[in-house]
Structure formats: C-alpha cells, structure tokens
Amino acid sequence: MEIRSVGQFLEYWDSLRGRTRKVVACIPPEQLEWSPSPSGFTLGDMVRHLATIERYMYAETVTGRSSRYQGCGRELADGYDAVIAFLEHLDQESRAIIGGLSDADLLRKCQTPAGTAITTWKWLRAMCEHEVHHRGQIYLMLGLLEVATPPLFGLTSEEVRERSSG
C-alpha cells in the first residue's frame, strides 16, 4: 500500500483504529492488568503502548523530531476508564500532528529511533502494521481468557465457510 495523501491515510487509520477499539472494548475491566506471563505486557500495557508509540514515536518522527517514547506502564493511566481515555486523548493528538503534514511531506525522509532514514509514508504504513500486530496479541490474550471478541471484518471464520461455495 502506498500512501499518497494525508487525508486518505487518516481515513484508513480511522478504520484500522476503529477495529482496534472494538476489541479493546471487550477487555474485562477486572482483567486489564492481566498478562499470560509474569514478564509480558498486560492487556492495559498493550493499549497504553498503542497510544504512546503512536503519539510519542510515530507522530514525533514523521514531523522530523526525535522519538519521545517512554514506555507504557500504569503510571500513565491506571484503571479501565483512564486507559481508554488515555488512548483516545493521545490518538487525537497524533491525528492532529499527522493531519498537519502536507501530501508532499509524505515523500520526504524521516529518522526512525534506530537511526534509519525512511520515507515518511512508509513509516506511517509501519505504524499500521504495528497496530495490527498488537491488536492480534489482544485478540489472542482475550482468547486465553475465553472472552468473546468481535469478528474482524464482520464475519467469523465459520460464517465465511458456511457462505462459501465448494
């Protein structure tokens, strides 16, 4: 996918983030800080990480600034409502920053935290891939907890199979 327009990207991002919001809404508040392993991210860490990495790494670096990512711990937002509000607040900040780019800005290079120069639109595409990666982890973690989750694109695997010929 090549991103040629900031407006087009933000429309796509809204759709992608909307799917993430749907699965995040399935997290039981009492399981927010659950993790399948003692050293792993909790569900709350995942949500805080999505918010902070988008805002403090991607949104900063696409404007030519250095990453300001400082982690995703409970000190940033503690409790279900606070975590959801934190995600929404940082998402709005990120959208405003990214929305301030021109279409021409998408073609210039930006620096990743690793010091790699990358075309800005490719770095925004990486942001999308990063979101999908962690959304998948949230789905898996909720599955381990036996929490029902929404189908990603409207149908379950079983429903697709029932509607398929062959």
N, C-alpha and C positions, 0 to 999 in steps of 0.2 A: 504494500500500500504506500503510495506516495502522497504526501500531504502538500497541497499547493496553495491552500487558503486557510488562514487562521479561523475564519468563520466556519468553514467546513470541518476543520479539526474539532472546534468546540462543540459542534453538533454531534459529531461522532463520540467525543468524550462524554457528553451528557448521556448518550445512550449506553455507553460502556459503564460509566459510573452508576447509572440507574440500575443495571443488572447487579452490580456490587451491592448497592443499597438494599436491594430485595433480599439478598442472602444475609447481609449484616442484620437486617431486621428480624431474622429468625434466631439470632443468638439469644438464648435464655439469659436474662439479666443475672441470675444466680450462677451462671457458667461463664460469665465474661472473662474472668481471670483464670480459667481452666486451660491447661496445656496437656498434651498427651505424654510429654516428657518433662522432667524437672528443669532441664536447661533450655527447653524450647520456648518459642513465642507463645503467649496465651492468645485467646481469641481477641481480647482487648488490645494486646500488643499489636496484633495484625491490623486492626482498624486504626489504631494510633499511628502505626508505621505507614500505612497507605496515605494518611493525612499529612504526616510530616515529611515523608520522602517527596511527595508531590510538591508540597509548598516550599520546603527548605532546600531541596536538591534540584529537582527539575525546573521549577519556576524561577529559581535564582540563576541557574546556569544558562537557561535559554536567553536571559537578558544580559549575559556577559559577566555576571557576578560569580563569586565562588560559592560552593555549597555551604549551607549553614545547618545541615542535618546534625542533630544532637541525640538521636535515639527516639525511643517510643515507650518509655516507662510510664507507670501510673502517676508519676508526679506531674505529667502533662494534662491528664484528665482521668479522674477516678470515679467510677460508677457508670452505669449504663447510660443514663441520660447525658452525663457530662461527656462521655466518649462520643456519642452520636453528635452532640452539639459541636464538639471539637472538630470532628470530621467535616461537618457542614461549614463551619467557620473557615477552616483552612482551605477547603475546596473553593469557596467563594473568593478568597484572597488569591489563590492560584489562578482561577479563571480570569480575574481582573488583570493579573500580570501577563498571562499568556494572551489575553484579548487585546492587550496594548501593543503586541507585536504587529508589524506590518507583514503582508504576504512576502515582501522582499526579504524580511528578516529570516524567514524560514530557510532561505538559501545560504545564509552565512554560517560560518562555523562557530561552535561554542565549545567550551572545555568541560569534559567530564571530571568528576573528582579524581579519577585515575590519571588525569593529565592528557587524555586523548582528545584531539580535536575531532569533532563530528558535526556534520551538517545538522542544523537545528531541527529540521523536520524529522530527521532520522532519530534524533534524541527524543522528540515528542512521541514518535512511534514506539521507542523503547519504554517510555513511560506507560503506554498502553499495555505492552507485553508484561511489564512488571505488575501492573494492576491485575491482569488476568491470572498470572502466576499465584499471587496471594489470594485472589478470590477462590481459586481452585483449592488452596490449602484450607480456607474457611469452610468450603463445602465438605472436604474430607474430615475435618475436625468435627463438624456438626454431625456427619455420618457416624463417626465413632461414638458420639453421644446419643445416637438414634433420634436426632432432631429432624423432623420433616423439613425439606427445603424445596423452593420453587424450581420448576424446570427452567433451564437457562433461556431457551427460546420459545417457550410456550407449550411444548410437548415433552413428555417423558420418553425415554428410550422405548419403553413398551408401547406407548401410543404411536410412535413413529412406525414401529414394526407392524402394529395392527393395521395401519393405514397404507402400508407399502404393498406393492404387488410382488408376486414372485415366489 
